[in-house]
């Protein structure tokens, strides 16, 4: 077992690679977490599970486990996803705090018996408004967070069926399950608390062509949707608060 220490050891499961242009300008998914949380008081072990990197035998040596987002989809399961899901579930059952972000939440939902599917309302991208449920307002993950707050989002898939026993902590008009409590110390968020305005700007620019094509297919003027997304980017200070709440209140 880990000895008490002023530094918390965090296992960060990297579940994919950001687009080349995003990695060059902002950094990859793991760097988003490290930059937003900071390295004062935390030590991160980054394991690229999507590349087949071996997982620890158990999570007992860590104060917390987190999983990043991914361009891959739980609707197209791969063996590494199943291994990572089993690892996170076992960690949570043994009392290690677990947080899944975006793809990470979806993988947890799948592991606990829920269902993940493509969002019929389309991709949610940009700075969005998220509202806490009654359960969310009482949950330690959202201590000090306003009932309605700004978050950065970029996803096509959603948890379309919440697992039995899980609670919805936050939602909005696009995505009913913006945050979930799976077990006493296992949480998931669909939005990206680790991402800031610069990150979303880079993501939108990397997907400019696809975002524009989808919008034009829905009747938008070419270029209009992307301009609106970029103009609507707004700081999301609650993101860092949520991550620190997870690391400090659950471990």
N, C-alpha and C positions, 0 to 999 in steps of 0.2 A: 504494500500500500504506500501511496505517496506520503512523504513526511510534510508536516505543516511548513509553509513557505510564504514569503511575501510576494513571490512571483507565481502567477497561476499558469499552469501548463494547458495549452489548448491544442487539440487535434483538429486541423482544418482539412476536411476531405474535399479535394478539388475534383469537380465532376465534369469539367469540360474546358475548352479553350475559347477565349474571346476572339473576335475577328482580328485579322492581322493589323488593320489600321487602328483598332482600339488598343491592342497590346502596345503598339508603338507610342501612341499619344498618352494613354492613361495607365497602361499596365494590365496584366491579366487578372482574372477573377480573384485569386488569392490576395493580390496586392490591394484590391479595393478594401478588403476586410482589414488588412494590416494598417493601411493608411488611415482609415476611419476610426478604428479602435485605438490605434497607437501602440507602441511597444513598451510603454512605461507600466511595469507591473504584469506584463503578459509575455509568455514565450509560446511561439507557434511552431508546431510541426505540420508542414504541408505535405499531404500525401495525394498524388495525382491518381486517384482510384480509376479514372476513366482510361488510363493508360496501362492498367493492370498492376499498378504498384501494390505490394503486399500490405495488408492491414495488420495492425498489432493483433496479437492473440486475444487480448482483452483491452478494454478502455480504462482499466483501474488506475493506470499511471497518470491519467489526465483529469483535470478539473472540469473539463467540458469538451464536447465534440460538436463541431459545426460542419455543415455541408453547403457548398456554393451552389450557384445556379449553373445552367448548362444549356448549350444550343441543342443538345440531344433531348429525346422525349421518352417519358415513362410509358407512353403508348407503344413504343418499339423497344421492349425490354431486352437488355443484353446481360450476359452472365455477371459482369462486374457490378451491374446495378443491383442484382439480387444479393450478391455478396455484401455490398455496402449497406443495403437495407437490413439484412440480417444482423450485421455488426451494430448498426445504430439502434435497432430494437433491443438487442441484448444489452448494449450499454445502458439504455434507458431503464430496462427492467432491473439492472443491477444498481441503479441509483445515480449514474453519471448523467448530468444535464446534457441534452441533445437539442440542437437547433438546426432545422432545415430551412434554407432560403430558396424560394422560387422552385426550381427543379428539386431541391432538397426537401421542401414541404411535400411536393407531389410524390416523391419516392417514399417518404414516411407514410403518407396516406395510403399508398398502394400496399405497403408492408403491413399496415394495420387493418387491411380489409376494405378500404375505400376504393373509389374509382376515379381515374384521371382520363380526361378527354380534351379534344380541341375545343376551345371556347367558341360557341356559335355566334357570339357577339364580335368576334375578331380579336386581333392582337391588341393588348393594352400596352401603350408605350407613352413615356413622358412623365411629367409631374402630375400625380393624381391625388384626389382627395379620398381618404379612407376614414371610416367611422367605426369606433369601438362599439361592440355590443355590451349588454349589461354585464355579461361574464368577462369581457375584455376590460371593462372599467375596474373590475375587482382583481384582475390578474397582475402579478408582480412584473410580468414582461412589459407592461405599459405604465408602470409607476411614473408619475410626473409628465405623462404624455397627454395632450389635450384629447377630448372625446372625438374631435374631428381634426385630422392632421394631414399634412402633405407628405407623400411618399413618392419615391422614384419607382417606376414599374417598366418592365419589358418582358412580356410572356404571351404565348399563344395557347398553351395548355392551362387547364384549371382542375382543381379537385371538384369534380362534378357530383360525387357522392361522398359525403363525409363518413368516415368509419364509425361504426357503432361505439359509443362511449366517448367520442371526441366532442369537444365544444368549439363552436365558432366564436372567435374573439374579436374579429374585425371584418368589415365587408364594405363593398361599394356597389354601384349600379352595374358595373362590368363584371365583377367577380365576387360571388357571395362569400367564398371562403378566403378572405385576405389574410387571416391568421387563425391558427388552430392550436388547441391544447389537446394532445393525444394521451399523455400520461402526466402524472404529477410534475415530472421534470423534463418532459419532452414537448417541444413547441415547434411550430412551423409558421413561416410568413411567406405569402405569395409575392409581395413587393420586395424591393431591394433596400434594406436599411443601410447597407454598406456603400451604396452608390450616392454620388452627389450630382450636381448640375453638370459639371464638366464630363462626368462619366456618361450620363444620359445623352449629352450632346454628341459625344463620340459614337455612341451606339446608334443614335438616329442617323448620323452622317454615314455610318457604315452600311446602314440598311435603307438609305435614301431611295434607291431605285425600287426596291421591293415594296416599301411603304407607299410610295407614290403610285405604283401600279395597282395595289390593292384599293387605294382610295379612289383612283380614277374609275376602277371597275364598279365602285359604289356610286359613281356620278359626280365626283369632285373634279374641280379644275386641276389640270396638271400642275404639280408643284405646291398647290395650296395647302394640302394636309401637312406636309413636312414643314412648311413655313409656320403653320399654326403650332405644331408640336415644339419647334425650337423657340418660338416666341412665348410659349406657355411654361417653359422650364422655370422652376421656382425652388429655392433652397428648402431642404428638408431636415432641419436640426433634430427632429424626433428620431431619425434613423439611428444616429449614434447613441442616443439615450436608450433606445430599445436594445441595442447590442450590449451596452454596458449593464443594463438591467439584467439581461440574461446571464452575463458572466459574473455579476456581483450578487444577484438575488437568488440564483438557482444553485450556485456552487459554493 
